[in-house]
Amino acid sequence: MTPPRWTELMEEVLIGIKNSALTLILESEDLKALEEVKLQFLGRSGRLTIAIKNIAKLPIQKRPEVGQLANEVKKTIEETITEQELKLKNLESNKRKEQIDITAPGIKPRIGHLHPMTQVLYDVVDVFKGIGFQPCDGPEIETDYYNFEVLNIPKNHPARDTQQTLYLDTRNTKITPGEIILRTQTSAMQGRVMEKANPPLRVIVPGKNFRYEQVDASHGFEFWQVEGFFVDTHVRLTDLFGTIDYVLKKLMGEKTKLKFATTNFPFVEPGVDTYMECSVCKRKGCSFCKQSGWSEIMPAGMIHPNVLKAVGYDPNKFSGFAFAIGLSRLVTLRYQMDDLRLLTNPDLRILEQF
Ligand code: DAH
């Protein structure tokens, strides 16, 4: 007959198995060690498996009680193993993440590029610098005086009608109404520079202008120009032609076809308009060149004696020429875009093409 001690002994054995199993499980540092502990207790000849088999040797009335304890021990061991397994798996995957393979190819950052306007602007500045022109900057908020008056466009001059002006609201200030405007032309810098410096002068002024314009494929209410002027003794019209020809061929290619025509701007005499063969249609006629085959690109002329006088130069001693490149138009001609508005469209599918 089984002595009654056996039952208590079995219970002690089961508790002992539980304690040592839990200790070993929690101490296991990797999945392999954990698997070994699992085998050691739950495997076919594992300590718990054998103990459970021995329950059959107990007197029948004691078996349920010990059996229940054995089940609880088994459940606790299994649960602890599952938790530890999860913990170790997480640890291992974190470790893997931390490892850096220095031989792996890097992730290339996506680097943008200069906007087509800026690319062409830099080219224009480079070409002019090469022939001694100095770039200079000026205010976009301008006075009526520099934008018009000094350029031989007094108040009520009809030429003002060609440049629909945006005025700043000067109510509640001491400024005369209509005196502060958004500049309509970078020519406004002629007076500012000439007042401060003496000839010889070779200056370009890249910048933005603003006009109250109906926006369409070839007009914007905001547009870029590169104004330029050259003042010295004995500057002649042929110097102007030579300069324009040189610059535009440098920028647009030696085969660029140009033609000149007379025009009228109050601050030049004579005024010259430069036309370039329309690169969109190659003179066949399209909407961009208004079916003319040519694009107006660079108005220019010999600086009017009244302007020279207004800035304090002696027109009998000095002469000069001035010009303005329509930069936005130059860009559309270079890249054969048929709509100026593409230049202010932020869609990357457009910008990535340049
Ligand atoms: N400022 C003129 C405009 O925006 C363009 C212009 C014409 C500039 C003749 C000049 C010039 O320097 O000589 O309409």
Boltz pocket constraint, residues with backbone or C-beta under 6 A from the ligand:
constraints:
  - pocket:
      binder: B
      contacts: [[A, 184], [A, 185], [A, 186], [A, 187], [A, 227], [A, 228], [A, 265], [A, 267], [A, 268], [A, 272], [A, 299], [A, 300], [A, 301], [A, 302], [A, 321], [A, 322], [A, 323], [A, 324]]
      max_distance: 6.0
